[in-house]
Amino acid sequence: MSSPAWRRALVWRLAAAALALPLAARAADPQTPVKFPPALQQGPADVPPAVPSEPAGPSMDFPDFLMRSVGLYQEPTPEERALEAQKRFHWNFVPFVLTNPLIQFGVGVASAGVFRIGDEDTKLSKFATNFLITIRGQVSVPLRTTIFFSGNEWSLVGYLNWSWFPSPTYGVGGNTPTTNETIVDYGLFRVWQTAYRRLYENLYCGFGAYFDRFYAVSNRGAQGPTNPFTSYPYGTGGPYNNVGASVDLLYESRDNPVNATRGYYASATYRAFPTWLGSTTSWQSLYANARAYFGLPAPNVLALWAYGWFSWGNTPYLNLPSIGTDPDARSGRGYIEGRHIGKDLLYAEAEYRFHIWEFLGGAAGVNVHSASQPESAGQAPNQPRFQYWWPALTAGLRVLVNRPTHANGLVEVGLGLDGSYGIYLNINENF
């Protein structure tokens, strides 16, 4: 490793340990500036790998600032940049702390990297993993991968996770009271894999296979028909399996999936979990989302996001659509994850991202969501009923932590109704 790269890696570790640079549990994968999208899976945040690239935008990021402050910074020579660019494998390892309403406070270590299969025209593949433990007794060990093959015509997106994650729940419906809260204990072993094939330019089609094993499922509230968890008939009485397949469509034209300034992103994923494949109950889901990015006076951006999440059949309780448990795990900031849950969920958000100085920026936004009401007598089966809408305001700072990939660290406050609020520490933009 060259001397400047060694110094930068050293400062990364010192900064993470001394300043507790957050990698939040709700963050999405770090992305290199390539057209193919990130893996749409949940999991703790990943560390942005040091991807070789020419500097752009601000003259320095936060690690550069620290290096200059302690006298360790040295501008790489053209030869050093060329040598770095020829490497086929790059990775990073960082300890972290994080906080959000679901976990309160947690610590862990994370590693992420990029590598290339094929010639220089092949997009970068990546991996990310970490170990998380929280003061609420929650533990999570995910591994996420995105592998591009030569020519970029095929890609594999994988997600593995083992977790023990006790979480609060409030029952099914769009207006459940906080007095309904009960803690649900469960363990999860998950293996997801999706293969994507390019159809035309920015349009992709994919097929996926899914396996979930939920075990030791129980709740700490009183048993009986009035319990908001046990009164639901599916997935609340003990261990169960989800075994299924998906069909995926995706459009991706963003200039940078880590920190988009222009372009569009849209996806639709249909999943089926029939009993004949091994699922405990038979159910299906559809998740469709769209995002748009409009460059205002550079480098400011207006970002828009909306999604619809629908399920039908005998969907297990822990797999029902709920706020904050979307595949990117970034929606509904201002409310605790899982606060509103239903057979169907609608969500929309607008965020204005602006530059303040060098590596420092800000963001302000508004979001709103609605979970469908439970079915009642006289209502047609599986028809969503969106009666209650829950808005929230968000505001925070953005700190550039990796100049080549334009990855930001985020510190945000979200304010919802009924005194609901949250403080969020994340890596990469929320969407």
C-alpha positions as CSV (number, residue, x, y, z in Angstrom):
1,M,0.0,0.0,0.0
2,S,1.3,3.4,-0.9
3,S,2.3,5.9,1.8
4,P,-0.7,8.3,1.2
5,A,-3.1,5.3,1.1
6,W,-1.6,4.0,4.3
7,R,-2.0,7.3,6.0
8,R,-5.6,7.7,4.8
9,A,-6.5,4.2,6.1
10,L,-4.9,5.0,9.5
11,V,-6.9,8.2,9.8
12,W,-10.1,6.4,8.8
13,R,-9.7,4.0,11.7
14,L,-8.7,6.7,14.2
15,A,-11.6,8.9,13.2
16,A,-14.1,6.0,13.5
17,A,-12.9,5.1,16.9
18,A,-12.4,8.6,18.3
19,L,-15.3,10.4,16.8
20,A,-17.7,7.4,16.6
21,L,-18.5,7.8,12.9
22,P,-21.9,6.2,12.6
23,L,-22.9,3.4,10.4
24,A,-26.6,3.0,11.1
25,A,-28.5,-0.2,11.2
26,R,-31.0,1.1,8.7
27,A,-28.5,2.2,6.0
28,A,-28.3,0.6,2.6
29,D,-25.2,-0.8,0.8
30,P,-22.4,1.6,-0.2
31,Q,-22.4,2.0,-3.9
32,T,-19.7,2.6,-6.4
33,P,-20.7,5.1,-9.2
34,V,-22.1,2.4,-11.6
35,K,-25.4,2.2,-13.2
36,F,-26.6,-1.1,-11.8
37,P,-28.6,-0.6,-8.5
38,P,-27.8,-1.7,-5.0
39,A,-29.1,-4.9,-3.5
40,L,-32.6,-4.1,-2.3
41,Q,-32.3,-5.8,1.1
42,Q,-32.4,-4.8,4.7
43,G,-29.4,-4.8,7.0
44,P,-27.0,-2.7,9.0
45,A,-25.0,0.0,7.2
46,D,-21.8,-0.8,5.4
47,V,-18.5,1.0,5.2
48,P,-17.9,2.9,1.9
49,P,-14.8,1.2,0.3
50,A,-12.0,3.3,-0.9
51,V,-12.8,3.1,-4.7
52,P,-10.0,4.6,-6.9
53,S,-11.3,7.5,-8.8
54,E,-10.3,11.0,-9.7
55,P,-11.4,13.7,-7.2
56,A,-14.5,15.6,-8.1
57,G,-16.6,18.3,-6.4
58,P,-15.3,19.4,-3.0
59,S,-11.5,19.6,-2.7
60,M,-11.5,17.4,0.4
61,D,-13.7,15.1,2.4
62,F,-13.8,14.7,6.2
63,P,-10.9,12.2,6.4
64,D,-8.8,14.5,4.2
65,F,-9.7,17.4,6.6
66,L,-8.5,15.3,9.6
67,M,-5.3,14.3,7.8
68,R,-4.5,17.9,7.0
69,S,-5.3,18.9,10.5
70,V,-2.7,16.5,12.0
71,G,-0.2,17.0,9.2
72,L,-0.5,13.6,7.6
73,Y,-2.0,14.6,4.3
74,Q,0.1,14.2,1.1
75,E,-1.4,14.6,-2.4
76,P,-1.0,11.3,-4.3
77,T,1.3,11.5,-7.3
78,P,0.0,10.5,-10.8
79,E,2.0,7.3,-10.5
80,E,0.4,6.5,-7.2
81,R,-3.0,7.2,-8.6
82,A,-2.3,4.9,-11.6
83,L,-1.1,2.1,-9.3
84,E,-4.2,2.4,-7.1
85,A,-6.4,2.3,-10.2
86,Q,-4.9,-1.0,-11.4
87,K,-5.8,-2.8,-8.2
88,R,-8.6,-5.3,-8.6
89,F,-9.6,-5.6,-4.9
90,H,-10.2,-2.7,-2.4
91,W,-11.6,-3.1,1.1
92,N,-12.1,-1.2,4.3
93,F,-12.6,-2.1,8.0
94,V,-14.1,0.2,10.5
95,P,-15.5,0.0,14.1
96,F,-18.8,2.0,14.5
97,V,-21.5,3.1,16.9
98,L,-25.1,3.8,15.9
99,T,-28.4,4.9,17.2
100,N,-32.0,5.0,16.1
101,P,-35.4,4.5,17.9
102,L,-35.5,0.7,17.3
103,I,-32.1,-0.2,18.8
104,Q,-31.5,2.9,21.0
105,F,-27.7,2.4,20.9
106,G,-25.4,-0.2,19.4
107,V,-21.8,-0.9,18.5
108,G,-20.0,-3.2,16.1
109,V,-17.4,-3.6,13.3
110,A,-18.0,-3.5,9.6
111,S,-16.1,-4.3,6.5
112,A,-16.8,-3.6,2.8
113,G,-14.9,-3.9,-0.4
114,V,-15.0,-3.8,-4.2
115,F,-13.5,-6.1,-6.8
116,R,-13.6,-6.6,-10.5
117,I,-14.4,-9.8,-12.5
118,G,-13.4,-9.5,-16.2
119,D,-11.9,-6.6,-18.1
120,E,-11.8,-2.9,-17.2
121,D,-15.2,-2.4,-18.8
122,T,-16.8,-4.7,-16.3
123,K,-18.6,-2.9,-13.5
124,L,-17.2,-3.3,-10.0
125,S,-18.5,-6.1,-7.8
126,K,-18.8,-5.5,-4.1
127,F,-19.4,-7.2,-0.7
128,A,-20.3,-5.8,2.7
129,T,-20.6,-7.4,6.2
130,N,-20.7,-6.4,9.8
131,F,-21.4,-7.5,13.3
132,L,-23.9,-5.4,15.4
133,I,-24.9,-5.7,19.1
134,T,-27.2,-3.3,20.9
135,I,-28.2,-2.4,24.4
136,R,-31.6,-4.0,23.8
137,G,-30.0,-7.4,23.3
138,Q,-30.2,-7.3,19.5
139,V,-27.5,-9.0,17.4
140,S,-27.2,-9.0,13.6
141,V,-24.5,-10.5,11.2
142,P,-25.4,-9.8,7.6
143,L,-23.5,-10.3,4.4
144,R,-24.5,-8.6,1.1
145,T,-22.9,-9.1,-2.3
146,T,-23.4,-7.8,-5.8
147,I,-21.3,-9.5,-8.5
148,F,-21.0,-8.3,-12.1
149,F,-19.8,-10.7,-14.7
150,S,-17.8,-9.8,-17.8
151,G,-19.8,-7.6,-20.2
152,N,-22.2,-6.5,-17.5
153,E,-25.0,-8.5,-19.0
154,W,-25.5,-10.6,-15.9
155,S,-25.4,-9.8,-12.2
156,L,-26.0,-11.7,-8.9
157,V,-27.3,-9.9,-5.9
158,G,-27.2,-11.8,-2.6
159,Y,-28.2,-11.3,1.0
160,L,-27.4,-13.6,3.9
161,N,-28.3,-12.7,7.5
162,W,-28.4,-14.2,11.0
163,S,-30.0,-12.1,13.6
164,W,-31.7,-12.1,17.0
165,F,-33.7,-8.9,17.1
166,P,-36.4,-8.4,19.8
167,S,-38.6,-5.5,18.5
168,P,-41.8,-3.7,19.6
169,T,-45.0,-4.1,17.7
170,Y,-48.4,-2.4,18.0
171,G,-50.8,-4.6,16.1
172,V,-52.2,-4.5,12.5
173,G,-53.8,-1.2,11.3
174,G,-53.1,2.4,10.5
175,N,-54.1,3.9,13.8
176,T,-53.0,1.5,16.6
177,P,-52.5,3.2,20.0
178,T,-49.1,3.2,21.7
179,T,-50.6,1.4,24.6
180,N,-50.8,-1.7,22.4
181,E,-47.0,-2.0,22.5
182,T,-45.7,-5.5,23.0
183,I,-42.1,-6.8,22.5
184,V,-41.7,-9.7,20.1
185,D,-38.6,-11.9,20.4
186,Y,-37.5,-13.8,17.3
187,G,-34.4,-15.2,15.6
188,L,-33.9,-15.2,11.8
189,F,-31.7,-17.0,9.3
190,R,-32.1,-15.6,5.8
191,V,-30.7,-16.5,2.4
192,W,-31.8,-14.4,-0.6
193,Q,-30.3,-14.5,-4.1
194,T,-31.4,-12.7,-7.3
195,A,-30.0,-13.0,-10.8
196,Y,-30.4,-10.0,-13.1
197,R,-30.2,-9.8,-16.9
198,R,-29.9,-6.6,-18.9
199,L,-32.8,-6.3,-21.4
200,Y,-32.1,-2.9,-22.9
201,E,-29.7,-0.1,-21.8
202,N,-31.0,0.8,-18.3
203,L,-33.7,-1.8,-18.1
204,Y,-33.1,-5.1,-16.2
205,C,-35.1,-8.2,-15.5
206,G,-34.4,-10.6,-12.6
207,F,-35.4,-13.8,-11.0
208,G,-34.8,-14.6,-7.3
209,A,-34.9,-17.4,-4.7
210,Y,-35.7,-16.8,-1.0
211,F,-35.4,-18.7,2.2
212,D,-36.3,-17.4,5.7
213,R,-36.3,-19.4,8.9
214,F,-37.9,-17.6,11.8
215,Y,-37.4,-19.4,15.1
216,A,-38.0,-18.9,18.8
217,V,-40.9,-16.5,17.9
218,S,-42.7,-15.3,21.0
219,N,-43.9,-12.2,22.7
220,R,-43.6,-10.7,26.2
221,G,-47.2,-9.4,26.5
222,A,-50.3,-11.1,27.9
223,Q,-51.6,-14.0,25.9
224,G,-55.1,-14.0,24.5
225,P,-57.3,-12.5,21.8
226,T,-56.6,-8.9,22.9
227,N,-52.8,-9.2,22.4
228,P,-52.0,-7.3,19.2
229,F,-49.4,-9.9,18.2
230,T,-50.9,-13.3,19.1
231,S,-54.4,-12.3,17.9
232,Y,-53.0,-12.4,14.3
233,P,-53.4,-15.9,13.0
234,Y,-50.2,-16.4,10.9
235,G,-46.5,-16.5,12.1
236,T,-47.2,-15.7,15.7
237,G,-47.3,-19.1,17.3
238,G,-43.8,-20.4,16.8
239,P,-41.1,-21.1,14.2
240,Y,-42.0,-21.0,10.5
241,N,-40.3,-21.0,7.1
242,N,-40.6,-18.8,4.0
243,V,-39.5,-20.5,0.8
244,G,-40.2,-18.7,-2.4
245,A,-39.3,-17.1,-5.7
246,S,-39.5,-13.6,-7.3
247,V,-39.7,-11.9,-10.6
248,D,-38.1,-8.4,-10.7
249,L,-38.1,-5.5,-13.1
250,L,-35.7,-2.6,-12.7
251,Y,-34.9,0.7,-14.4
252,E,-31.7,2.6,-13.3
253,S,-30.4,5.8,-14.8
254,R,-29.0,7.6,-11.8
255,D,-25.6,9.3,-12.2
256,N,-24.4,7.8,-8.9
257,P,-26.4,5.4,-6.7
258,V,-24.6,6.5,-3.6
259,N,-25.4,10.2,-4.0
260,A,-27.5,10.8,-7.1
261,T,-27.8,14.4,-8.5
262,R,-29.9,13.5,-11.5
263,G,-31.7,10.5,-13.0
264,Y,-34.4,8.0,-12.2
265,Y,-34.8,4.7,-10.4
266,A,-37.8,2.4,-10.5
267,S,-38.3,-1.2,-9.5
268,A,-41.0,-3.8,-9.0
269,T,-40.6,-7.1,-7.2
270,Y,-43.3,-9.8,-7.1
271,R,-42.6,-12.6,-4.6
272,A,-44.6,-15.8,-4.1
273,F,-44.2,-18.2,-1.1
274,P,-46.3,-21.3,-1.8
275,T,-46.6,-24.2,0.7
276,W,-45.6,-26.7,-2.0
277,L,-42.1,-25.1,-2.0
278,G,-41.8,-25.5,1.8
279,S,-43.4,-22.3,3.2
280,T,-45.4,-22.7,6.4
281,T,-48.2,-20.6,4.9
282,S,-49.0,-19.5,1.4
283,W,-48.6,-15.8,0.6
284,Q,-47.5,-13.3,-2.0
285,S,-46.2,-9.7,-2.1
286,L,-45.6,-6.9,-4.5
287,Y,-43.2,-4.0,-3.8
288,A,-43.0,-1.2,-6.3
289,N,-41.0,2.0,-5.9
290,A,-39.9,5.0,-7.9
291,R,-37.3,7.8,-7.3
292,A,-36.4,10.9,-9.2
293,Y,-33.5,13.4,-8.7
294,F,-33.5,16.9,-10.0
295,G,-30.3,19.0,-10.0
296,L,-31.0,22.5,-8.7
297,P,-28.2,25.2,-8.7
298,A,-25.2,22.8,-8.3
299,P,-24.6,20.9,-6.2
300,N,-28.1,21.1,-4.6
301,V,-30.6,18.4,-5.3
302,L,-34.4,17.8,-4.9
303,A,-35.0,14.1,-4.4
304,L,-38.4,12.4,-4.5
305,W,-39.4,8.9,-3.5
306,A,-42.6,6.9,-3.4
307,Y,-43.5,3.2,-3.0
308,G,-46.4,0.9,-2.6
309,W,-46.1,-2.4,-0.7
310,F,-48.9,-5.0,-1.0
311,S,-49.4,-8.5,0.4
312,W,-52.1,-11.1,0.1
313,G,-52.7,-14.6,1.2
314,N,-51.7,-15.9,4.7
315,T,-48.8,-13.4,5.2
316,P,-46.9,-14.1,8.5
317,Y,-47.0,-11.1,10.9
318,L,-43.3,-10.4,10.8
319,N,-43.4,-10.3,7.0
320,L,-46.4,-7.8,6.7
321,P,-45.6,-4.4,5.2
322,S,-44.6,-2.0,7.9
323,I,-43.1,1.4,8.1
324,G,-39.3,1.3,8.2
325,T,-38.9,-2.3,7.1
326,D,-38.9,-1.6,3.4
327,P,-36.0,-3.2,1.5
328,D,-33.8,-0.1,1.9
329,A,-34.9,0.3,5.6
330,R,-34.9,4.1,5.4
331,S,-38.6,5.1,5.2
332,G,-40.7,6.7,7.9
333,R,-37.9,8.6,9.7
334,G,-39.7,10.2,12.6
335,Y,-41.4,7.0,13.7
336,I,-40.0,3.8,15.2
337,E,-39.5,1.0,12.8
338,G,-42.7,-1.1,12.6
339,R,-44.9,1.5,14.3
340,H,-47.6,1.0,11.7
341,I,-48.2,-2.3,10.0
342,G,-50.8,-3.7,7.6
343,K,-51.5,-5.9,4.7
344,D,-50.6,-2.9,2.5
345,L,-48.6,0.3,2.9
346,L,-48.2,3.5,0.9
347,Y,-45.3,5.9,1.4
348,A,-44.0,9.2,-0.2
349,E,-41.0,11.5,0.6
350,A,-39.4,14.7,-0.7
351,E,-36.0,15.8,0.5
352,Y,-33.9,18.9,-0.4
353,R,-30.1,18.4,-0.2
354,F,-27.9,21.4,-0.2
355,H,-24.2,22.2,0.1
356,I,-22.8,24.4,3.0
357,W,-19.0,24.3,2.8
358,E,-16.4,21.9,1.4
359,F,-17.3,18.5,3.0
360,L,-20.4,19.8,4.9
361,G,-24.0,19.9,3.6
362,G,-27.5,19.7,4.9
363,A,-30.9,18.1,4.1
364,A,-34.5,18.9,5.0
365,G,-37.5,16.9,4.0
366,V,-41.0,15.7,4.7
367,N,-42.5,12.2,4.5
368,V,-45.9,10.6,4.9
369,H,-47.2,7.0,5.2
370,S,-50.4,5.0,5.6
371,A,-50.9,1.4,6.6
372,S,-54.1,-0.3,5.5
373,Q,-56.8,-1.0,8.0
374,P,-57.7,-4.6,8.9
375,E,-60.6,-6.2,7.0
376,S,-64.0,-5.9,8.6
377,A,-67.4,-7.3,8.1
378,G,-69.0,-6.3,4.8
379,Q,-65.7,-5.3,3.3
380,A,-64.4,-7.1,0.1
381,P,-61.4,-9.4,0.9
382,N,-57.9,-8.0,0.3
383,Q,-59.0,-4.5,-0.5
384,P,-56.7,-1.9,1.1
385,R,-58.3,0.8,3.3
386,F,-56.0,3.8,3.8
387,Q,-57.8,6.0,6.3
388,Y,-54.9,7.3,8.5
389,W,-51.9,9.3,7.2
390,W,-48.8,10.0,9.3
391,P,-46.5,12.8,8.2
392,A,-43.1,13.6,9.6
393,L,-40.5,16.3,9.2
394,T,-36.7,15.6,8.9
395,A,-33.6,17.8,9.0
396,G,-29.9,17.1,9.4
397,L,-26.3,17.5,8.3
398,R,-24.4,15.6,5.6
399,V,-20.7,15.0,5.9
400,L,-18.7,13.9,2.9
401,V,-16.7,10.8,4.2
402,N,-15.5,9.4,0.9
403,R,-14.7,11.8,-1.9
404,P,-14.2,9.3,-4.8
405,T,-17.6,7.7,-4.2
406,H,-19.3,10.9,-2.9
407,A,-20.6,8.9,0.1
408,N,-22.0,11.0,2.9
409,G,-22.4,10.4,6.6
410,L,-25.8,11.6,7.9
411,V,-27.0,13.0,11.2
412,E,-30.7,13.6,11.2
413,V,-33.7,14.4,13.4
414,G,-37.2,13.2,12.5
415,L,-40.4,14.5,14.1
416,G,-43.7,12.7,13.7
417,L,-47.1,13.1,15.3
418,D,-48.1,12.1,18.8
419,G,-44.7,13.0,20.1
420,S,-42.9,10.5,17.9
421,Y,-39.3,11.4,17.1
422,G,-36.0,9.8,16.3
423,I,-32.3,10.6,15.9
424,Y,-30.6,8.8,13.0
425,L,-27.0,8.2,12.2
426,N,-26.4,6.7,8.7
427,I,-24.0,6.3,5.9
428,N,-25.1,7.2,2.3
429,E,-28.2,9.2,1.3
430,N,-31.5,7.9,2.5
431,F,-32.7,7.2,-1.0
